[in-house]
Amino acid sequence: MEMIDVLVEAVKKDASDIHIVIGKPPMVRIRGEIEELDGYPVITPDESKRLGYSILYDEQKRRFEEEYELDCSIQIAKVARFRVNVFLQKYGVEAVFRVIPSQIPTPEQIGLTEEIVKLADLPRGLVLVTGATGSGKSTTLVCLIEIINQKYKKTYFNN
């Protein structure tokens, strides 16, 4: 089993999250429900560590071994980007991958109301986008920033 194959298969199934958990096959979240990814074996502690480490650079592995947790991102060309959290549990290394779609969605695709879209026209002020994990905060923000970029052709830098 290779991590890239698991991730590609999960994206094909429209998963939002992929969980590498010792004692279970790869798990995916599809439309809010967690299920096993068909056709994959139960993950052993050694296999889980190998899968988790397979996506890390040497420097990231060193940091993980010092801190026992690592947040990073990876990209599979023409598939998707992923936010990744690799962490140490009682029985070994486990990981969670969040799919970040390659295409920026339109307001209609994610169901933004006209009132929310109008926030992109505010000349100044503070807008808070809050919610639970997986509720669409990042997706909403990237959609609004795309509206601003298209409308005003401004460049923003994020440190």
C-alpha positions as CSV (number, residue, x, y, z in Angstrom):
1,M,0.0,0.0,0.0
2,E,1.3,3.4,-1.0
3,M,0.1,6.7,0.5
4,I,-0.3,8.4,-2.9
5,D,-2.6,5.5,-4.1
6,V,-4.7,5.9,-1.0
7,L,-5.0,9.6,-1.5
8,V,-5.9,9.3,-5.2
9,E,-8.5,6.7,-4.5
10,A,-10.0,8.8,-1.7
11,V,-10.3,11.8,-4.0
12,K,-12.0,9.7,-6.7
13,K,-14.6,8.8,-4.1
14,D,-15.1,12.5,-3.2
15,A,-13.7,12.1,0.3
16,S,-13.1,15.2,2.3
17,D,-10.7,13.6,4.8
18,I,-8.5,10.5,4.9
19,H,-7.5,8.9,8.3
20,I,-4.5,6.6,8.7
21,V,-5.3,4.8,11.9
22,I,-3.5,1.8,13.4
23,G,-5.7,-1.3,13.5
24,K,-8.0,-0.2,10.7
25,P,-7.8,0.1,6.9
26,P,-7.5,3.6,5.6
27,M,-10.7,5.5,6.6
28,V,-12.3,8.3,4.6
29,R,-15.0,10.8,5.3
30,I,-17.6,11.1,2.5
31,R,-20.5,13.4,2.9
32,G,-19.9,13.6,6.6
33,E,-19.7,9.8,7.3
34,I,-16.5,7.9,8.0
35,E,-16.1,4.6,6.2
36,E,-13.4,2.2,5.3
37,L,-11.6,2.6,2.0
38,D,-12.5,-0.6,0.1
39,G,-9.7,-2.9,-1.0
40,Y,-7.1,-1.9,1.6
41,P,-5.7,-4.0,4.5
42,V,-5.7,-3.2,8.2
43,I,-2.8,-0.8,9.0
44,T,-0.1,-2.1,11.3
45,P,2.0,0.2,13.5
46,D,5.0,-0.2,11.1
47,E,2.9,0.4,8.1
48,S,1.3,3.5,9.6
49,K,4.7,5.0,10.3
50,R,5.9,4.1,6.8
51,L,2.8,5.7,5.2
52,G,3.1,8.9,7.4
53,Y,6.8,9.3,6.8
54,S,6.4,8.7,3.1
55,I,5.0,12.2,2.5
56,L,7.6,14.0,4.7
57,Y,10.9,15.6,3.8
58,D,13.9,14.8,6.0
59,E,13.6,18.1,7.9
60,Q,9.9,17.5,8.5
61,K,10.7,14.0,9.8
62,R,13.3,15.5,12.2
63,R,10.7,18.1,13.5
64,F,8.1,15.3,13.9
65,E,10.5,13.2,16.0
66,E,11.2,16.2,18.2
67,E,7.6,17.4,18.6
68,Y,5.6,14.2,18.0
69,E,3.2,16.2,15.8
70,L,3.5,17.9,12.4
71,D,1.2,20.0,10.3
72,C,2.2,20.4,6.6
73,S,0.6,20.3,3.1
74,I,1.3,18.2,0.1
75,Q,0.1,18.3,-3.5
76,I,-0.5,15.5,-6.0
77,A,-0.4,17.1,-9.5
78,K,-3.7,17.1,-11.3
79,V,-5.4,15.5,-8.2
80,A,-5.6,17.8,-5.2
81,R,-3.7,19.5,-2.4
82,F,-3.9,18.2,1.1
83,R,-3.5,19.7,4.6
84,V,-1.8,17.0,6.7
85,N,-1.5,16.4,10.4
86,V,0.9,13.6,11.4
87,F,0.9,12.8,15.1
88,L,2.0,10.2,17.6
89,Q,-0.7,8.1,19.3
90,K,-0.4,5.4,22.0
91,Y,0.4,2.7,19.5
92,G,2.4,4.7,16.9
93,V,2.3,7.2,14.1
94,E,-1.1,8.2,12.6
95,A,-2.2,10.9,10.2
96,V,-5.1,12.8,8.9
97,F,-5.3,14.4,5.4
98,R,-7.9,17.1,4.5
99,V,-8.5,17.4,0.7
100,I,-8.2,20.9,-0.6
101,P,-9.8,21.1,-4.1
102,S,-7.7,22.3,-7.0
103,Q,-10.5,24.5,-8.4
104,I,-11.8,27.6,-6.5
105,P,-15.6,27.1,-6.2
106,T,-18.1,29.7,-7.2
107,P,-20.5,31.2,-4.6
108,E,-23.3,29.3,-6.3
109,Q,-21.5,26.0,-5.9
110,I,-21.0,26.4,-2.2
111,G,-24.4,28.0,-1.5
112,L,-23.2,31.5,-0.5
113,T,-26.0,34.0,-0.1
114,E,-26.0,37.4,-1.8
115,E,-25.4,38.9,1.6
116,I,-22.2,36.9,2.1
117,V,-21.0,37.7,-1.4
118,K,-21.5,41.4,-0.7
119,L,-18.8,41.2,2.0
120,A,-16.3,41.1,-0.8
121,D,-17.3,44.7,-1.6
122,L,-16.6,46.2,1.8
123,P,-14.0,48.9,1.5
124,R,-12.7,48.4,5.1
125,G,-13.5,46.7,8.3
126,L,-13.2,43.3,9.9
127,V,-15.1,40.2,8.8
128,L,-15.0,37.1,10.9
129,V,-15.6,33.7,9.4
130,T,-16.1,31.2,12.1
131,G,-17.4,27.7,12.5
132,A,-16.7,24.1,13.3
133,T,-14.0,22.0,11.6
134,G,-15.3,21.1,8.1
135,S,-18.0,23.7,8.0
136,G,-16.5,25.6,5.1
137,K,-14.6,28.5,6.6
138,S,-11.5,28.1,4.3
139,T,-13.7,27.4,1.3
140,T,-15.8,30.5,1.9
141,L,-12.7,32.7,2.3
142,V,-11.0,31.4,-0.8
143,C,-14.2,32.0,-2.8
144,L,-14.6,35.6,-1.4
145,I,-10.9,36.4,-2.1
146,E,-11.3,35.1,-5.7
147,I,-14.3,37.5,-6.1
148,I,-12.1,40.4,-4.8
149,N,-9.2,39.4,-7.1
150,Q,-11.4,39.2,-10.2
151,K,-13.3,42.4,-9.4
152,Y,-10.4,44.6,-8.3
153,K,-7.3,42.8,-9.7
154,K,-5.5,43.3,-6.3
155,T,-2.6,41.3,-5.1
156,Y,-2.5,40.1,-1.5
157,F,0.5,38.6,0.4
158,N,0.2,36.2,3.3
159,N,3.1,35.8,5.7
